[in-house]
Amino acid sequence: MTEAFEDGIYLVRVRAQVMTRDDSTGGWVPMGGGGLSNVSVRKRIIHPTDTDTKHEYLIFGKRIADTSVVLSCVIKKDFEYNKVMPTFHHWKTGDKKFGLTFQTAADARAFDKGVRTAVEELLDGLAVTLPPQKFHPLPDDVGDDDVFMGACRYAPDPIRETIDRVACIACARCCLVYPMGGEGDSRSHPCDCECGPACGRRWLALALLSLLVPCLWCYPPLRACHLCGIACGLCGATHRPDS
């Protein structure tokens, strides 16, 4: 289902971490300092005339925290799309390589469907015969080192999940994230927020809540140890391919 906006039609819109390929290391790194973004596949009119109207298809990403544009990529005839993991897809057009780390596999499937729709409509609108576009499925032998360098904050992390359970973060999430909002996403972590008035109010609420739930005081030292482990490469969330 598509949605109409003043800057075009959204074929699909999801939340994801925008990545780019670092050829010097052979890995993927977050673009523009990282952060969750609203990423969409858009269809917009270009060069309208009385007799002919042409469209272009654009993958567009805007970071949620500061609304800055971190991705603007036009889908062209040399577009190659790769689904290397259930929650990580990447593509290449020209000499540019981009990727997306999705929050859920359902978001990844929806985005893949939107991209396929854009490519099909693009090919239908061209007068010349073009070679078929390349959509690569998940390979059986892909490894962690083939995709990511370091940890990914949106991948499952069993150590952090354990820290959350020990520190009763579920209680804080129910009391704070759902009523106050976490950047519009109920899956937001109550201790992860950008600088700003909302962040200050949340930390004040956490401090007051810790008087009733003392185990919340365990979170800062445990999280500090976890971050040190990530920095040393000893732990951290990574994506793994389906078996």
PAMILUM-428128 format. One record per residue: residue in one letter; x, y, z of N, C-alpha, C in turn. Coordinates in steps of 0.02 Angstrom, whole numbers, padded with zeros to 5 digits, always signed. Layout:
AXYZXYZXYZ/...
This chain:
M+00043-00060+00000+00000+00000+00000+00044+00062+00000/T+00027+00110-00042+00067+00170-00049+00034+00228-00012/E+00075+00279+00004+00050+00339+00037+00074+00400-00003/A+00031+00449-00011+00047+00508-00050+00071+00564-00003/F+00125+00597-00023+00152+00654+00014+00172+00707-00037/E+00186+00766-00011+00201+00822-00056+00266+00811-00095/D+00311+00769-00069+00373+00755-00104+00371+00688-00140/G+00312+00662-00153+00306+00600-00190+00262+00549-00155/I+00265+00488-00180+00226+00433-00152+00273+00385-00116/Y+00257+00366-00055+00297+00317-00019+00273+00246-00038/L+00317+00207-00067+00301+00137-00080+00308+00096-00016/V+00355+00116+00027+00365+00083+00091+00404+00130+00135/R+00394+00125+00201+00433+00166+00248+00444+00125+00312/V+00507+00120+00333+00524+00082+00393+00576+00121+00433/R+00594+00094+00491+00647+00122+00531+00707+00075+00529/A+00766+00104+00517+00826+00063+00509+00888+00105+00521/Q+00944+00070+00532+01010+00102+00537+01040+00103+00467/V+01058+00161+00441+01087+00167+00375+01162+00153+00379/M+01186+00109+00335+01256+00089+00335+01288+00106+00267/T+01354+00110+00267+01392+00118+00205+01452+00072+00206/R+01476+00054+00149+01532+00007+00144+01598+00044+00152/D+01639+00019+00198+01707+00046+00207+01755+00000+00171/D+01774+00019+00109+01817-00024+00068+01886-00034+00097/S+01908+00013+00140+01975+00006+00168+01980-00052+00217/T+01924-00068+00249+01923-00123+00298+01880-00182+00275/G+01840-00171+00223+01797-00224+00198+01736-00236+00241/G+01716-00187+00282+01658-00194+00325+01608-00139+00315/W+01553-00144+00352+01499-00095+00348+01499-00052+00412/V+01493+00013+00403+01493+00060+00460+01432+00106+00455/P+01407+00131+00512+01349+00176+00511+01366+00242+00475/M+01317+00268+00440+01326+00331+00404+01310+00390+00450/G+01348+00443+00442+01334+00506+00476+01334+00502+00551/G+01376+00458+00579+01379+00452+00651+01329+00403+00681/G+01288+00372+00639+01241+00322+00664+01177+00352+00689/G+01133+00309+00715+01068+00330+00739+01012+00302+00695/L+00956+00288+00726+00899+00260+00690+00868+00312+00644/S+00849+00290+00583+00822+00335+00533+00756+00309+00506/N+00714+00355+00483+00656+00338+00443+00679+00331+00370/V+00673+00271+00343+00698+00257+00275+00638+00237+00232/S+00634+00267+00174+00577+00255+00130+00599+00244+00058/V+00557+00209+00020+00564+00205-00052+00510+00250-00081/R+00531+00302-00119+00485+00352-00143+00480+00351-00220/K+00422+00368-00243+00411+00379-00315+00391+00451-00325/R+00429+00488-00365+00414+00558-00375+00419+00577-00448/I+00383+00628-00466+00380+00651-00536+00440+00694-00552/I+00470+00682-00611+00524+00725-00636+00508+00745-00708/H+00525+00805-00726+00516+00831-00794+00444+00821-00819/P+00394+00846-00784+00325+00838-00808+00312+00881-00870/T+00276+00853-00918+00257+00889-00979+00183+00874-00993/D+00156+00908-01044+00086+00898-01062+00075+00829-01093/T+00126+00802-01125+00118+00738-01160+00152+00680-01125/D+00196+00694-01079+00233+00639-01049+00253+00657-00977/T+00246+00610-00932+00266+00620-00863+00313+00563-00843/K+00372+00582-00821+00421+00532-00801+00427+00531-00725/H+00444+00472-00699+00453+00463-00627+00523+00437-00613/E+00546+00450-00553+00607+00419-00528+00592+00389-00460/Y+00632+00340-00442+00623+00304-00379+00684+00316-00335/L+00671+00333-00273+00723+00358-00229+00720+00321-00162/I+00777+00299-00137+00782+00273-00069+00808+00330-00026/F+00767+00351+00022+00780+00412+00059+00779+00397+00134/G+00830+00422+00169+00834+00411+00241+00845+00476+00280/K+00805+00486+00332+00812+00545+00374+00818+00522+00447/R+00874+00544+00480+00886+00523+00549+00832+00550+00595/I+00807+00508+00640+00752+00527+00684+00774+00579+00734/A+00835+00572+00761+00857+00615+00816+00860+00689+00797/D+00886+00704+00737+00896+00774+00718+00867+00792+00650/T+00829+00745+00619+00796+00753+00554+00845+00769+00498/S+00909+00753+00507+00957+00765+00453+00953+00709+00402/V+00963+00725+00338+00961+00676+00284+01027+00638+00283/V+01023+00572+00291+01083+00530+00291+01087+00486+00229/L+01033+00483+00190+01033+00439+00131+00986+00467+00078/S+01011+00472+00017+00971+00492-00040+01000+00457-00101/C+00969+00403-00122+00997+00361-00175+00943+00347-00227/V+00955+00369-00289+00908+00356-00344+00919+00285-00370/I+00864+00248-00378+00867+00181-00406+00875+00186-00481/K+00930+00159-00506+00945+00162-00578+00947+00092-00608/K+00960+00088-00673+00956+00024-00707+01012-00024-00687/D+01066+00002-00655+01120-00042-00633+01112-00063-00560/F+01053-00053-00532+01039-00066-00462+01045-00140-00446/E+01084-00157-00394+01091-00226-00371+01074-00229-00297/Y+01027-00272-00279+01002-00276-00210+01019-00345-00181/N+01047-00345-00120+01068-00407-00088+01035-00415-00019/K+01003-00473-00010+00974-00489+00055+01020-00539+00090/V+01071-00513+00123+01122-00557+00151+01103-00586+00219/M+01059-00553+00255+01036-00577+00320+00963-00557+00328/P+00927-00589+00374+00856-00573+00383+00844-00500+00401/T+00891-00469+00437+00882-00399+00457+00937-00353+00431/F+00973-00376+00380+01023-00332+00348+01023-00344+00273/H+01007-00290+00236+01009-00291+00163+01055-00236+00140/H+01087-00245+00082+01127-00191+00054+01120-00191-00021/W+01139-00135-00051+01133-00129-00123+01191-00087-00151/K+01197-00092-00218+01249-00056-00253+01219-00024-00315/T+01236+00039-00327+01217+00073-00389+01276+00117-00408/G+01303+00106-00467+01365+00141-00486+01421+00118-00441/D+01458+00167-00413+01512+00150-00367+01491+00160-00294/K+01426+00170-00281+01401+00182-00214+01372+00118-00185/K+01387+00106-00121+01362+00048-00086+01330+00069-00019/F+01267+00050-00010+01231+00067+00051+01200+00005+00080/G+01185+00007+00145+01152-00049+00177+01104-00024+00231/L+01060-00068+00253+01011-00053+00306+01010-00109+00356/T+01016-00091+00420+01005-00138+00474+00935-00125+00502/F+00889-00172+00489+00820-00164+00509+00810-00185+00581/Q+00757-00159+00612+00741-00178+00681+00709-00246+00684/T+00672-00265+00633+00639-00330+00632+00644-00359+00562/A+00637-00426+00558+00636-00459+00493+00575-00439+00452/A+00520-00423+00486+00459-00402+00451+00471-00336+00415/D+00507-00289+00448+00524-00226+00415+00568-00238+00354/A+00615-00285+00360+00659-00301+00304+00620-00328+00245/R+00572-00373+00259+00532-00401+00205+00489-00348+00172/A+00461-00303+00212+00419-00249+00184+00461-00203+00139/F+00523-00188+00162+00566-00144+00122+00587-00178+00057/D+00603-00243+00061+00621-00280+00001+00564-00280-00049/K+00502-00287-00025+00444-00285-00069+00437-00217-00102/G+00449-00163-00063+00445-00096-00091+00498-00084-00144/V+00559-00108-00132+00613-00101-00181+00596-00138-00245/R+00571-00199-00238+00553-00239-00297+00498-00204-00337/T+00450-00175-00303+00397-00139-00338+00426-00080-00377/A+00472-00044-00346+00503+00013-00379+00541-00009-00442/V+00580-00063-00436+00619-00087-00493+00573-00111-00549/E+00519-00147-00531+00473-00170-00583+00439-00112-00619/E+00418-00062-00581+00386-00004-00613+00437+00036-00655/L+00499+00038-00630+00551+00073-00668+00563+00039-00735/L+00568-00028-00734+00580-00065-00796+00520-00060-00843/D+00459-00061-00815+00400-00055-00857+00396+00013-00892/G+00426+00064-00860+00422+00132-00888+00477+00148-00937/L+00525+00102-00945+00580+00114-00992+00563+00088-01061/A+00583+00124-01112+00568+00105-01180+00618+00055-01208/V+00677+00050-01177+00729+00005-01203+00730-00057-01161/T+00755-00111-01189+00761-00174-01154+00823-00174-01111/L+00815-00188-01048+00870-00188-01001+00880-00258-00972/P+00941-00274-00952+00952-00339-00920+00915-00342-00854/P+00894-00403-00833+00858-00409-00770+00898-00384-00711/Q+00864-00353-00663+00898-00328-00603+00917-00387-00559/K+00969-00378-00522+00997-00431-00481+00974-00424-00408/F+00937-00475-00386+00917-00479-00316+00946-00543-00288/H+00995-00536-00243+01031-00593-00218+01002-00617-00152/P+00985-00682-00147+00960-00709-00084+01016-00718-00033/L+00997-00738+00026+01045-00751+00080+01089-00811+00063/P+01155-00803+00057+01199-00860+00042+01207-00905+00103/D+01221-00969+00090+01228-01017+00144+01292-01008+00184/D+01345-00983+00151+01410-00982+00184+01431-00913+00208/V+01383-00865+00213+01401-00798+00234+01417-00800+00309/G+01469-00763+00328+01490-00759+00397+01485-00689+00424/D+01492-00683+00490+01488-00616+00521+01539-00568+00493/D+01600-00593+00480+01654-00549+00457+01641-00526+00385/D+01597-00561+00348+01583-00542+00280+01535-00483+00277/V+01502-00467+00333+01451-00416+00332+01467-00357+00376/F+01480-00368+00440+01488-00313+00486+01558-00309+00514/M+01579-00249+00530+01639-00240+00570+01617-00213+00637/G+01634-00249+00690+01613-00227+00757+01542-00247+00772/A+01515-00216+00825+01448-00233+00849+01396-00188+00818/C+01335-00213+00815+01278-00175+00789+01228-00167+00846/R+01209-00106+00860+01165-00092+00918+01095-00119+00909/Y+01075-00135+00846+01007-00158+00835+01002-00234+00827/A+01059-00269+00832+01057-00341+00831+01044-00369+00901/P+01020-00431+00906+01008-00460+00972+01073-00465+01012/D+01072-00446+01075+01131-00446+01118+01113-00482+01183/P+01130-00545+01191+01110-00583+01251+01138-00554+01315/I+01199-00525+01313+01228-00497+01373+01188-00436+01397/R+01171-00392+01350+01132-00334+01369+01062-00353+01392/E+01034-00405+01361+00969-00428+01383+00972-00454+01455/T+01028-00487+01472+01036-00510+01541+01042-00452+01589/I+01081-00400+01569+01087-00340+01610+01019-00308+01621/D+00979-00305+01569+00912-00275+01575+00869-00314+01624/R+00875-00381+01623+00834-00421+01669+00857-00411+01741/V+00924-00410+01752+00950-00401+01819+00931-00333+01847/A+00932-00281+01804+00918-00213+01827+00844-00194+01823/C+00801-00242+01808+00728-00229+01805+00711-00175+01755/I+00744-00175+01697+00730-00124+01647+00659-00131+01618/A+00633-00192+01620+00564-00202+01595+00515-00159+01635/C+00528-00151+01700+00485-00109+01741+00490-00036+01719/A+00551-00014+01706+00561+00055+01683+00529+00066+01615/R+00534+00016+01572+00504+00024+01505+00428+00031+01510/C+00397-00009+01551+00324-00006+01559+00303+00061+01589/C+00342+00086+01637+00323+00147+01673+00340+00211+01635/L+00393+00208+01592+00418+00270+01562+00411+00272+01487/V+00433+00219+01451+00435+00222+01378+00366+00224+01348/Y+00320+00182+01372+00254+00181+01343+00215+00246+01356/P+00215+00272+01420+00179+00335+01430+00213+00396+01400/M+00281+00399+01403+00317+00459+01382+00336+00456+01309/G+00343+00395+01281+00362+00387+01211+00437+00382+01205/G+00460+00341+01158+00531+00334+01144+00543+00347+01071/E+00544+00411+01052+00551+00432+00983+00496+00402+00941/G+00436+00394+00973+00380+00367+00937+00381+00292+00930/D+00427+00257+00965+00434+00186+00957+00433+00153+01025/S+00384+00108+01036+00377+00075+01101+00434+00028+01115/R+00477+00012+01065+00533-00031+01077+00595+00007+01100/S+00590+00071+01109+00647+00111+01131+00669+00090+01200/H+00735+00089+01211+00762+00073+01277+00755+00133+01322/P+00731+00124+01384+00720+00183+01428+00783+00220+01445/C+00842+00189+01439+00905+00223+01455+00942+00246+01393/D+00911+00239+01335+00941+00262+01272+00899+00319+01244/C+00923+00380+01250+00886+00436+01222+00935+00490+01203/E+00915+00530+01154+00958+00584+01130+00956+00643+01179/C+01005+00686+01173+01006+00746+01216+00947+00791+01201/G+00917+00819+01252+00860+00863+01241+00815+00862+01302/P+00763+00904+01302+00717+00908+01359+00686+00841+01377/A+00665+00803+01326+00632+00738+01339+00680+00691+01374/C+00743+00693+01355+00793+00649+01386+00802+00667+01459/G+00805+00731+01474+00813+00753+01543+00755+00732+01586/R+00695+00738+01559+00635+00717+01597+00636+00643+01610/R+00659+00605+01560+00660+00532+01569+00708+00511+01623/W+00768+00542+01624+00817+00523+01674+00795+00544+01744/L+00760+00601+01750+00732+00621+01814+00680+00569+01837/A+00638+00547+01790+00588+00496+01807+00621+00431+01827/L+00676+00413+01793+00712+00352+01811+00741+00356+01882/A+00767+00415+01899+00795+00425+01966+00742+00417+02019/L+00682+00445+02007+00628+00438+02055+00603+00366+02059/L+00599+00333+02000+00577+00264+01999+00625+00218+02037/S+00690+00234+02034+00740+00192+02068+00731+00191+02144/L+00696+00241+02171+00682+00240+02243+00633+00184+02260/L+00590+00166+02212+00543+00112+02222+00570+00045+02195/V+00614+00049+02146+00643-00011+02115+00719-00005+02120/P+00749-00022+02177+00821-00010+02188+00867-00047+02139/C+00843-00102+02109+00886-00139+02063+00905-00098+02001/L+00869-00043+01988+00887+00000+01932+00956+00030+01940/W+00980+00035+02004+01047+00063+02015+01101+00016+01990/C+01084-00047+01977+01134-00094+01950+01149-00081+01876/Y+01103-00046+01842+01112-00038+01770+01174+00002+01751/P+01187+00061+01780+01245+00101+01757+01311+00064+01760/P+01330+00031+01818+01395-00004+01818+01397-00064+01772/L+01341-00102+01767+01340-00159+01722+01344-00138+01649/R+01309-00084+01633+01311-00059+01564+01380-00032+01547/A+01414+00001+01596+01481+00026+01585+01529-00031+01570/C+01523-00086+01608+01565-00145+01594+01550-00174+01526/H+01487-00174+01507+01467-00200+01442+01498-00159+01385/L+01495-00092+01392+01524-00049+01340+01599-00058+01335/C+01632-00069+01391+01704-00082+01390+01718-00147+01352/G+01676-00197+01364+01684-00260+01328+01674-00253+01253/I+01626-00211+01233+01615-00199+01162+01675-00164+01131/A+01702-00114+01168+01760-00077+01143+01820-00122+01134/C+01826-00172+01177+01883-00219+01173+01869-00277+01126/G+01810-00279+01097+01793-00332+01051+01776-00398+01084/L+01761-00396+01149+01747-00457+01186+01673-00476+01185/C+01630-00427+01172+01558-00441+01170+01526-00389+01125/G+01461-00393+01120+01424-00347+01077+01380-00385+01029/A+01327-00351+01006+01278-00383+00964+01304-00389+00892/T+01294-00447+00863+01311-00457+00792+01254-00494+00758/H+01247-00484+00693+01196-00520+00654+01225-00585+00632/R+01184-00636+00633+01205-00701+00609+01155-00726+00556/P+01179-00760+00504+01134-00783+00453+01090-00840+00478/D+01034-00849+00444+00990-00906+00462+01026-00971+00448/S+01012-01020+00490+01041-01086+00478+01001-01124+00427/
